[in-house]
């Protein structure tokens, strides 16, 4: 088994949001993507849901949390600006079956590209290096 790294779903444009960017919520398209994750992730044995504390990251996992009866655990190692080393240490700590909701900059530091909003990477750590086993496009 592996871990599932999700780039948060669509949340509108950063420049159009007034106020703390950590509070920027999903837009209508983002909620549709978040709801679609329930089916996308249904074939994986999910044991934990872990997220950046940003509203859009937490909201991306809310439908999955409801469907599976799991709590969403906020972790700073998934927030914008966290280092590659911090994120990799968290991944090693969590082990298999974890779903991690995070930001484009974190994914770029791990894989060299952000991926699409709402997309999921099935990842395995091999000797501390994240290896993408499969890329799942955004639902819907």
N, C-alpha and C positions, 0 to 999 in steps of 0.2 A: 504494500500500500504506500501511499504518498500523502503529501499535503496539497491543498488546493489554495492557490493565491489568486484572489479576486481583485481586479482594479475596480474601485467604487463606480457605481452606475452614474449616469448623467445627472449633473446638478446645476445646469445653467452655466453661464459664463462668469468667471471670477470677477472680471472688470465691471459686470452689471450688478454685483452684490454689494450692498452697503452694510457695513458692520464687520464683525469678526468673521473671518473666512472659515474658522473652525465650525461656525454655526450654519454655514450654507447648506440648505437641504437639497434632497433630490427634487428634480422637476418631474413632470408627468411621465416623460419618456423614461427617466431613471426609475420611477416606481414600477413601471411596466417591466423593465429589465430585472429589478430586484425580485419581483414576483415570479419571473421566468426562471430565476436561479433555483427555485424549489425543484422544478423538474430537471434542470441541468445537473444538479448535484445529487439527484435521487439515487443514482446507481453507485454512489461512493459511500463507504462506511464512515460517515462523519461523526466524530466523537466530541469535538470542541469547536466553538466559534470565537474567534479572536479578531479584534478590530482596532484600527486607529480610533482615537477618541473623537475624531471629526464627525459631525452629524451625518454627513453624506456616506461615510464608510459604515457607520453603525446602521443607518437606515437600509443600506444595501443588503445587510444580513438579516434584518428584522423578519421578513417573510419566511426565511429558512429557519430562524430561531422558533417562530411560531409553529411551523410544520413539524419540527423535530422535538420541541419541548426543551430546547437548550437555551442557556443564558449566553449573552454576548459579553466577552471579557475585553475591556479596553486595555490596550498596551501601548506605551509611548514608543516602543521600538518599531511601530508601524506608522507613526506620524510623519508628516512631511519633515524633511531635514534629518531624520534618523540616519545613522551611518550604515553602510553595508554590513559592517562587523556586528553592530547591534541587532540588525534584523536576522542575520545568520545565526547568532547566538540564541535568539528567541526561537527560530525554527528548530534548532537542535534540541532546545528545551521541550518544545511542544510535542515533537514526535509525530508519528503517523496519525491520520484521521482528522487533523486540524484544518479548518478553513480560516484563512487570514484575509481580511479586507483592508486594503491599503491604497496608496496613492501612486500616481505615475512615476514620480521621482524615485520612489523606493524600488519599483519594478525595473526602472531603467538602470539603477545601480546594481541590481542583481543579474539582469538579463541583457542589458544593452539597448532595450527599447521599452516603451511604456505599455504597449498593447492598447487595445480599444477599451473605452470605458464600459464596464460591465462584463468584460471578458475574464476568463479563468485559465490559469495555467496549472496543470497537474505536475507537481514537482517532487523530485526525490533528492535528498541530500546524499551525495557520494563523496566521502572523505572531506566533508565540510563545504562542498561545492554544489550549488543548486543546479540540477539537471532537469530540463523541461521534458516530460514524457509525452505530453499532449497539450495543445492549445485549443481551448473551447471558446468560440466567438460569443459575443454578447447575445443573450436570449432575445427573441422577438425581432 
